[in-house]
Amino acid sequence: MNPYVFDNTYFQEVLLGHDSKYLKTASDLELVEKPELKEWVEAYAADQTLFFENYAQAHVKVSE
């Protein structure tokens, strides 16, 4: 993981669950344990463009 690159790597790591060498917090692992959250993790892990589009919309909303 490169801290200088903004991408969907986080979601790919979350899908690894306990096998991830980076993610260990309860909130990280909960993202794959709850079906309604896992659906989004899988979508963002597979489609970086979708993640960027949804992130941009959320960022604008929070900023306003």
N, C-alpha and C positions, 0 to 999 in steps of 0.2 A: 504494500500500500504506500502510495506516494502522497504525503500530506500537502503537496503543492498542486495536485491534480483533483479537480472536482468532477467526479464521475459516479457511476452506480456500483462501484466495488463494495461499498458497505452492504448493499443488499445481497450481493453474491456471497459475501462472508457470512451474513446472517443465515443464509440457507445451509451453510455447513454446520450450523448449530454448535454442539460441543466439540466438533472437530476443528473449528476455527481457532487459529492461534491468536487472534486479535480480540474476539468478542467473548466475554464471559459474564457480563452483568445480567441480572434477572430480567431487566427490561429488554435487552438484546434478544435473549432466548425466548421471551414471551411472544415476540413477533412471529415466531414460527409455531408456537404452541396453540395460538388462537386462530381458528380458520379464517375469520374475517380480516385478520391482519396478514396472515400468511399469503392470502390471495394477492395483496398489494406488494408484498416483498417479492414474490415470484414474478409479478408483472414488471416491477422496476428492475429486478436482476436481469431479466431477459430483454428489456427494451429501455436503453438509456435515454432515447428521445422522449419516451413517455414520462420518465422520471424528470427530465429537464423541463418539459412542458408543465407538468403538475407542480413542480417546485417553483417555477417562475410565477405561476398564478397564485400560489400560497404566499410567496414572498411579497408580491405586490399587495395582496389583501392585508397581510400583517403590517406592512409599511404604512398603509393608509389608515 
